[in-house]
């Protein structure tokens, strides 16, 4: 892991949209990715479906960034791309990506399983 979460890197990332390639959602491990995505709620109040599409290479903190496709079947946003950096031990991102609400889930919570790519 080549993590570099200096003040300058964080300040530059925070100038971009949360969940973008330039400011990926910072979490710990795949479980943190699923926990974060599992807390999101679409405009209809339901949890979105999501799957890991690919890793897209190094992000602003020097770690590999994963791309998730997130869909809301009965609400908005219909489809979103959320970039996530899973190499932030002890960090549980609370900021939301645009267009989603957050479900308050008491701890401990179980991370939901990702769905299969529905386009395959």
Helices and strands as residue ranges (DSSP letters): H 7-13, E 25-28, H 29-39, E 40-41, E 49-58, E 64-71, E 79-85, E 87-92, E 101-102
